[in-house]
Amino acid sequence: MVLTPRLTPPTTPPRTAFPAQPAHPAAVEANEAIRALVDARAGQDWSPVESAAYEVLLIEWAAATQGIAGDIIEAA
């Protein structure tokens, strides 16, 4: 007689590589500002000030999504 191990289902669900986390309010705010700026200038050339503002918003968004604390100094 050959005994084989009985496989039992796991008691906890499998973990995903990237757990869902609520968006940080600063990231949501920066994302909305980016969308508004892009939508307002769709199909048009951007001024240097608008380009700089866009870059600052991207930096703020990236910092917020990475959980980096502190204020970002705006260059625009």
C-alpha distance (Angstrom), angle and dihedral (degrees) to the residues before:
residue distance angle dihedral
M1 . . .
V2 3.79 . .
L3 3.76 118.6 .
T4 3.77 119.2 -149.5
P5 3.78 123.6 -167.5
R6 3.75 116.2 -104.4
L7 3.78 112.6 -122.2
T8 3.75 113.5 -139.8
P9 3.79 122.3 -165.1
P10 3.79 115.4 -106.3
T11 3.78 115.6 -96.6
T12 3.79 93.8 -138.8
P13 3.80 127.4 52.0
P14 3.80 116.6 -106.7
R15 3.77 116.2 -90.9
T16 3.77 120.8 -118.7
A17 3.76 123.6 -133.3
F18 3.80 92.4 -117.8
P19 3.79 113.5 36.0
A20 3.77 114.7 -149.0
Q21 3.77 111.0 -103.0
P22 3.77 127.8 -176.2
A23 3.78 112.6 -105.1
H24 3.78 114.9 -102.8
P25 3.83 110.7 -113.2
A26 3.82 91.3 -125.0
A27 3.81 90.7 54.0
V28 3.79 91.5 49.9
E29 3.80 90.9 48.3
A30 3.81 93.3 48.9
N31 3.81 91.0 46.1
E32 3.81 91.4 52.7
A33 3.82 91.0 48.7
I34 3.82 90.7 50.0
R35 3.80 91.4 50.3
A36 3.82 92.0 48.2
L37 3.80 92.1 50.0
V38 3.80 93.5 47.2
D39 3.81 92.9 45.2
A40 3.81 92.0 48.9
R41 3.81 92.4 52.4
A42 3.82 99.0 37.8
G43 3.80 110.1 148.0
Q44 3.80 93.9 3.2
D45 3.78 133.9 102.9
W46 3.77 115.1 -101.5
S47 3.78 123.5 -127.5
P48 3.81 118.6 -128.8
V49 3.82 88.8 -106.0
E50 3.82 92.1 53.1
S51 3.81 91.1 47.4
A52 3.80 90.6 50.8
A53 3.81 91.3 47.7
Y54 3.81 89.6 51.5
E55 3.81 91.4 51.7
V56 3.81 91.6 49.4
L57 3.81 91.1 50.2
L58 3.80 90.3 50.7
I59 3.81 90.5 51.4
E60 3.81 90.8 49.0
W61 3.80 91.4 48.1
A62 3.81 92.4 48.6
A63 3.80 92.1 48.4
A64 3.81 91.7 48.9
T65 3.80 93.9 48.5
Q66 3.80 90.6 50.2
G67 3.80 92.2 48.6
I68 3.78 93.9 -117.2
A69 3.77 108.6 162.1
G70 3.75 125.4 -143.2
D71 3.75 136.8 58.3
I72 3.77 122.5 -68.8
I73 3.78 113.8 -130.3
E74 3.77 108.1 -124.6
A75 3.77 115.4 -132.6
A76 3.77 94.2 -173.7
